[in-house]
Amino acid sequence: MSDGVWWIKFSIEIDHQLAWYTVQELASVLNELSMSERLPTVFKPVSPPPYMNGGPGDYLSWVIECRDDAMRPGTVADWLESRMPRPVDDLTMWPLEE
């Protein structure tokens, strides 16, 4: 983190039954929570060109970045925790399609 700008890069197991629910939840909170509660964050996929390395199972990553020095990583984690299914690791708490 320098000048208040921070980011985190991670992977999501895209073949997991909850992968795209997770992406949807993260995107809704980090990119579009609401007009009155908008966070100064961006959640997005990142990848090298697939023709150079391989497919998304091996090379697709995700980034959360923030360009506001007042928004600390712990604050973003609190926002996510308060809006994600709880407990997040209990599969029965997620809205799975039958």
Order of alpha helices (4+ residues) and beta strands (2+ residues): beta-alpha-beta-alpha-beta-alpha
